[in-house]
Amino acid sequence: MSSIKIYNNENVDSGKVVLQFSADWCNPCKVVKGIIQELIEGFPDVEFYYIDCDLPENSGIATRFAVRSIPNLVFLKDGNEVASTVGSVPKEKIKECLDELK
């Protein structure tokens, strides 16, 4: 069973990875998290990471991917960004981005 993991300086430069830049106080972030949780089972080979932008230790990865607004999803394949979304986007758009990882 797949789940969203809390980011803790993992290497995101290999495999299929989705980074969810978010914050607990952000209501649109909660909507996006719910969508991810609905879709996650269909993508067992993808690692999903939740990155709390309020934590100083996550500023490096946020800077690396030029995160300026949340919610922000970054879709990576072997460390290369293949898609990204900013804001509360529809489920169909998130699924499209996940499909690009296949």
Secondary structure by P-SEA (a helix, b strand, c coil): cbbbbccccccccccbbbbbbcccccaaaaaaaaaaaacccccccbbbbbbccccccaaaaaaaaccccccbbbbbccccccccccccccaaaaaaaaaaac
